[in-house]
């Protein structure tokens, strides 16, 4: 991709792809408390302290971007869809750093 072709739709998708997983982390907590029979506060402490839990929950929340990617792809708004994928890829260095270092 050439930066000369960068549009506002790319920027909107990038913002959606970066912000949305942060908003979905509490929802992932809620689902895991129902399924895993945890307390919410117990899971939050594990998220803050144990890095392995942080990677798992963050990865699950990044998967929420697939829903929006699919929606914008079906509406043929390809620039927004590309921005969502790029926003999701911004989390990759952080996840790799936590997982392997």
C-alpha positions in Angstrom: 0.0 0.0 0.0 1.2 3.4 -0.9 0.8 6.2 1.6 -0.3 8.6 -1.1 -3.4 6.6 -1.4 -4.2 6.9 2.3 -7.7 8.2 2.9 -9.9 9.1 5.9 -11.6 5.7 5.6 -8.3 4.0 6.3 -7.9 6.2 9.4 -11.4 5.4 10.6 -10.7 1.7 10.2 -7.4 2.1 12.0 -9.1 3.8 14.9 -11.9 1.2 15.0 -9.4 -1.6 14.9 -7.3 -0.2 17.7 -9.9 1.1 20.1 -12.6 -1.7 19.8 -10.5 -4.5 21.3 -9.9 -2.3 24.4 -13.6 -1.9 24.7 -14.2 -5.6 24.3 -11.8 -6.7 27.1 -14.5 -6.3 29.8 -17.0 -8.2 27.7 -14.5 -11.1 27.3 -14.1 -11.0 31.1 -17.8 -11.2 31.5 -18.1 -14.2 29.2 -15.2 -15.9 30.9 -16.8 -15.4 34.3 -20.0 -17.0 33.1 -18.3 -19.9 31.3 -15.3 -20.5 33.6 -17.1 -20.0 36.9 -14.6 -17.3 38.0 -15.3 -14.1 39.9 -14.8 -11.0 37.9 -12.3 -9.5 40.4 -10.3 -12.7 40.4 -10.0 -12.7 36.6 -9.1 -9.0 36.7 -6.2 -9.7 39.1 -5.0 -12.6 37.0 -5.1 -10.3 33.9 -3.0 -7.6 35.7 -0.4 -10.0 37.2 -0.1 -13.1 35.1 1.1 -12.3 31.6 -0.2 -15.5 30.0 -3.8 -14.5 30.9 -3.2 -11.0 29.5 -2.2 -12.5 26.2 -5.2 -14.8 26.0 -7.8 -12.2 26.9 -6.2 -9.6 24.6 -6.1 -12.1 21.7 -9.8 -13.0 22.3 -10.7 -9.3 22.3 -8.8 -8.7 19.1 -11.0 -11.3 17.4 -13.9 -8.9 17.8 -12.4 -7.0 14.9 -13.2 -9.8 12.6 -16.9 -9.0 13.0 -16.4 -5.4 11.9 -14.0 -6.4 9.1 -16.6 -8.7 7.7 -19.4 -6.1 8.0 -17.3 -3.4 6.1 -16.1 -6.0 3.6 -19.7 -7.0 2.7 -20.6 -3.3 2.3 -17.7 -2.9 -0.1 -15.9 -0.4 2.1 -12.5 -1.9 1.5 -10.5 1.0 2.8 -12.2 0.8 6.2 -11.7 -2.9 6.3 -8.0 -2.5 5.5 -7.7 0.0 8.3 -9.3 -2.5 10.7 -6.8 -5.1 9.8 -3.9 -2.6 10.2 -5.4 -1.6 13.6 -5.4 -5.2 14.7 -1.9 -5.7 13.6 -0.8 -2.9 15.9 -1.3 -5.2 18.8 1.0 -7.9 17.4 4.3 -6.5 18.7 2.9 -6.2 22.2 1.5 -9.7 22.2 4.7 -11.1 20.9 6.7 -9.2 23.5 4.5 -10.5 26.3 4.4 -14.1 25.0 8.1 -14.6 24.3 10.0 -12.2 26.6 
